[in-house]
Amino acid sequence: MPVQPVHVLVLGGTTEARRLAEHLVAHDPGVRVTTSLAGRVSAPRLPPGDVRVGGFGGPEGLAAWVSEHGVDALVDATHPFAATMSRNAAEAAAQAHVPLLALRRPGWVAQDGDRWHAVGSLTEAAELLPALGERVFLTTGRTGLAAFADLSDLWFLVRSVDAPEPPCPARTEVLLDRGPFDLRGERELLRRHRVDVLVTKDSGGDATAPKLTAAREAGIPVVVVRRPPVPEGVPVARTPDEAVRWVRRLYAEGSGASG
């Protein structure tokens, strides 16, 4: 009888998820890849392989989908701040008895000259802002702006892929844009808008890192929201190549097949 390919479900939405799917589809014929996208971005960049869009209905719904579609392994390659989805993935993998890997790009590391202020949440970031500046470059995505809505004395430049969700600060200018961003453009943006404080999440990666260099060069303080931890007991790959090796070990050893 022909051997069924190993079915890997990738919880995606990140560059790393797309690169993992691209590599597996191109080089691993023994693997079937399905990438799941949350559907929060209006025009996502679709990866190769099968794609589904939308939520699962919590960990029970995800576990049911995994079982019904013969998924042999689960890769959580969501955004480092998608904490709810990561918890759901861990619970679903346990319920469905399939192996789970978290694919997480490394976080950013402060360099000499950086004026970073680490905080644990957007709420903490908002509490800190009035002491740091008056013109804020906010790069934390289109959700969560409610934490800053009461800061009427500050001006905000909000950059996101899609229009932000209300409530927003009263003095807000929205810049719809998608990375990667280059250093020259980030320098000009800070200068043109007279930005004196930057707020960002520690999402890591190269696509949006130039803003940190531009802020360091300009002597601008940066409020960095720490990323939530990966659920306890879940192994972590730092690169798509590491995740590819994890998948290959599964089907090479026969431990990923559900029959």
Disulfide bonds with the S-S distance in Angstrom:
none
